[in-house]
């Protein structure tokens, strides 16, 4: 993540957007019974010792950032969370994924599970917006992008750009049209892990008039 940030800085970026669950693999693919094993994937504070170097590099570069991670709150709640920082690396916004896809129990028909409903609770912070980088930004996570109310609620608050941290960008038309219909731009940053834990990523950005500003892809 630091290497990507350095690369973004070399291209004069003011903002970097990382994927959903950027600090781990997409662990809802695996069925786990031991709660201690599950909790090992979660962050109890942010920043923490592991992520402090990332925050320090962002502050040095004067670059705002947004990334997703698994959050375990002090009172024991589990969320699929995304944060936004300002250019000094201070956290100014937090969003918790509301529209959880998948299932809660082991599915014998699946080679790999999609157990977000087992490991996460629906977000409790709503769809908020924050003034940053000279504009009004909102956040969503993956499946949230499919639902019109995601954009409508933020649109009523004057949102100008929605940052979407996701694992897979397999509904590009929805991402491309629902934000612009609410008068805002969208940036979607996925990181798609295969069962082997290799990753293929792409990025889609749309302007309010529903014109694609850029779409790039890479494999690593």
C-alpha positions as CSV (number, residue, x, y, z in Angstrom):
1,X,0.0,0.0,0.0
2,X,2.9,2.3,0.7
3,X,4.5,1.5,-2.7
4,X,1.2,2.4,-4.4
5,X,1.0,5.6,-2.4
6,X,4.5,6.5,-3.5
7,X,3.6,5.8,-7.1
8,X,0.4,8.0,-6.7
9,X,2.6,10.8,-5.3
10,X,4.9,10.6,-8.3
11,X,1.8,11.3,-10.4
12,X,0.8,14.3,-8.2
13,X,-2.3,12.6,-6.7
14,X,-4.1,14.4,-3.9
15,X,-6.2,11.3,-3.0
16,X,-5.6,7.6,-3.1
17,X,-8.5,5.1,-2.7
18,X,-7.8,1.5,-1.7
19,X,-10.2,-1.5,-2.0
20,X,-12.6,-3.1,0.5
21,X,-10.8,-5.0,3.2
22,X,-7.5,-3.6,2.0
23,X,-5.5,-4.9,5.0
24,X,-6.4,-8.6,4.6
25,X,-7.5,-11.1,2.1
26,X,-11.3,-11.4,1.5
27,X,-11.7,-13.8,4.5
28,X,-15.5,-14.2,4.1
29,X,-14.6,-16.8,1.5
30,X,-13.7,-19.2,4.3
31,X,-16.0,-20.8,6.9
32,X,-14.7,-20.4,10.4
33,X,-16.2,-21.7,13.7
34,X,-13.6,-20.3,16.1
35,X,-14.5,-16.7,17.0
36,X,-10.9,-16.1,18.0
37,X,-9.8,-17.1,14.4
38,X,-12.4,-14.7,13.0
39,X,-11.4,-11.8,15.2
40,X,-7.8,-12.2,14.1
41,X,-8.8,-10.6,10.8
42,X,-10.2,-7.5,12.5
43,X,-8.6,-4.2,13.5
44,X,-9.4,-2.9,17.0
45,X,-8.1,0.6,16.5
46,X,-7.2,2.8,13.5
47,X,-4.4,3.7,13.1
48,X,-2.6,0.9,14.9
49,X,1.0,-0.3,14.9
50,X,0.7,-2.1,11.6
51,X,-0.9,0.8,9.7
52,X,0.9,3.7,11.4
53,X,3.6,3.7,8.7
54,X,0.9,4.2,6.0
55,X,-0.6,7.1,7.9
56,X,2.9,8.7,8.3
57,X,3.6,8.3,4.6
58,X,0.3,9.9,3.7
59,X,1.0,12.8,6.0
60,X,4.5,13.2,4.5
61,X,3.0,13.2,1.0
62,X,0.2,15.5,2.0
63,X,-2.2,13.0,0.4
64,X,-5.7,12.1,1.5
65,X,-6.6,8.4,1.5
66,X,-9.6,6.1,1.9
67,X,-9.4,2.3,2.5
68,X,-11.6,-0.5,3.8
69,X,-10.9,-2.8,6.7
70,X,-12.6,-5.2,9.1
71,X,-13.4,-3.2,12.3
72,X,-13.9,-4.8,15.8
73,X,-15.3,-2.1,18.1
74,X,-14.5,-1.9,21.9
75,X,-17.9,-3.2,22.7
76,X,-17.6,-6.3,20.4
77,X,-19.3,-5.3,17.2
78,X,-18.0,-6.4,13.8
79,X,-18.2,-4.1,10.7
80,X,-17.0,-3.9,7.2
81,X,-15.6,-0.4,7.5
82,X,-14.1,2.3,5.3
83,X,-12.4,5.5,6.4
84,X,-11.4,8.8,4.8
85,X,-8.5,11.0,5.9
86,X,-7.6,14.6,5.2
87,X,-4.2,15.5,3.7
88,X,-2.6,15.4,7.1
89,X,-3.6,11.8,7.6
90,X,-6.2,12.7,10.2
91,X,-9.3,10.5,10.0
92,X,-12.3,12.7,9.1
93,X,-14.9,10.2,8.0
94,X,-16.0,6.6,8.7
95,X,-18.5,4.5,6.9
96,X,-19.7,1.0,7.8
97,X,-21.1,-1.2,5.0
98,X,-24.9,-1.4,5.2
99,X,-25.9,-3.8,2.3
100,X,-24.2,-7.0,3.3
101,X,-24.4,-9.7,0.5
102,X,-24.0,-13.4,0.8
103,X,-25.1,-15.8,3.5
104,X,-24.5,-16.6,7.2
105,X,-24.1,-20.4,7.1
106,X,-22.0,-22.9,5.2
107,X,-23.3,-23.5,1.7
108,X,-22.5,-27.0,0.4
109,X,-23.2,-25.9,-3.2
110,X,-20.3,-23.3,-3.1
111,X,-16.7,-24.1,-3.6
112,X,-15.9,-20.9,-1.8
113,X,-18.2,-19.2,0.6
114,X,-19.5,-15.6,0.8
115,X,-20.1,-15.2,4.5
116,X,-20.3,-11.5,5.0
117,X,-23.6,-11.9,6.8
118,X,-21.8,-14.3,9.2
119,X,-18.8,-12.1,10.1
120,X,-20.2,-8.6,9.8
121,X,-23.2,-6.6,11.2
122,X,-25.0,-4.1,9.0
123,X,-23.5,-0.7,9.3
124,X,-25.0,1.7,11.9
125,X,-23.6,5.1,10.7
126,X,-25.8,5.8,7.7
127,X,-24.7,7.5,4.5
128,X,-22.9,10.6,5.5
129,X,-20.8,13.1,3.6
130,X,-17.6,15.1,4.5
131,X,-16.1,18.3,3.3
132,X,-12.6,17.6,2.1
133,X,-10.2,18.4,-0.8
134,X,-12.3,21.4,-1.7
135,X,-15.4,19.3,-2.2
136,X,-18.1,17.1,-0.6
137,X,-17.2,13.4,-0.4
138,X,-19.1,10.3,0.5
139,X,-18.2,6.7,0.9
140,X,-19.7,3.3,0.1
141,X,-18.5,-0.3,0.2
142,X,-18.9,-2.8,-2.6
143,X,-22.6,-4.0,-2.6
144,X,-23.8,-0.6,-1.5
145,X,-23.2,0.7,-5.0
146,X,-26.0,-1.5,-6.3
147,X,-28.8,0.4,-4.4
148,X,-30.2,3.8,-5.5
149,X,-30.6,5.0,-1.9
150,X,-26.9,4.9,-1.4
151,X,-26.5,7.8,-3.8
152,X,-29.9,9.5,-3.1
153,X,-29.2,9.9,0.6
154,X,-25.8,11.4,0.0
155,X,-27.1,13.4,-2.9
156,X,-29.6,15.1,-0.6
157,X,-26.6,16.2,1.4
158,X,-24.9,17.7,-1.6
159,X,-22.3,15.0,-2.3
160,X,-20.1,15.6,-5.2
161,X,-18.0,12.5,-5.3
162,X,-18.6,9.0,-3.8
163,X,-15.5,6.8,-3.1
164,X,-16.4,3.1,-3.5
165,X,-14.1,0.5,-1.9
166,X,-15.0,-2.8,-3.4
167,X,-13.7,-6.3,-4.0
168,X,-15.1,-6.8,-7.5
169,X,-16.4,-4.4,-10.1
170,X,-18.8,-6.8,-11.8
171,X,-21.8,-4.4,-12.1
172,X,-20.1,-1.5,-13.9
173,X,-23.3,-0.2,-15.4
174,X,-24.9,0.3,-12.0
175,X,-21.8,2.1,-10.7
176,X,-21.6,4.1,-13.9
177,X,-25.1,5.4,-13.8
178,X,-26.5,5.6,-10.3
179,X,-24.0,8.1,-9.0
180,X,-24.4,10.4,-12.0
181,X,-28.2,10.2,-11.7
182,X,-27.8,11.8,-8.2
183,X,-25.5,14.5,-9.7
184,X,-22.2,13.1,-8.3
185,X,-19.0,11.6,-9.6
186,X,-17.9,8.1,-8.5
187,X,-14.6,6.4,-8.0
188,X,-14.7,2.6,-7.6
189,X,-11.5,0.8,-6.6
190,X,-11.8,-3.0,-6.5
191,X,-9.3,-5.8,-5.7
192,X,-10.6,-9.1,-6.8
193,X,-9.1,-12.1,-5.0
194,X,-9.3,-15.5,-6.6
195,X,-9.4,-18.6,-4.3
196,X,-5.6,-18.8,-4.7
197,X,-5.4,-15.3,-3.2
198,X,-4.0,-13.8,-6.4
199,X,-5.4,-10.4,-7.0
200,X,-6.7,-8.6,-10.1
201,X,-7.7,-5.0,-9.8
202,X,-9.3,-2.2,-11.9
203,X,-10.6,1.2,-11.3
204,X,-13.6,3.0,-12.7
205,X,-14.4,6.7,-12.4
206,X,-17.5,8.5,-13.7
207,X,-18.4,12.1,-14.0
208,X,-21.9,13.4,-13.1
209,X,-23.0,13.5,-16.8
210,X,-22.5,9.7,-16.8
211,X,-19.4,9.9,-19.0
212,X,-16.6,7.5,-18.1
213,X,-13.6,9.6,-17.0
214,X,-11.2,6.6,-16.8
215,X,-11.2,2.8,-16.5
216,X,-7.9,1.0,-15.9
217,X,-7.1,-2.5,-14.9
218,X,-4.0,-4.4,-13.8
219,X,-3.1,-7.9,-12.5
220,X,-0.5,-8.8,-9.8
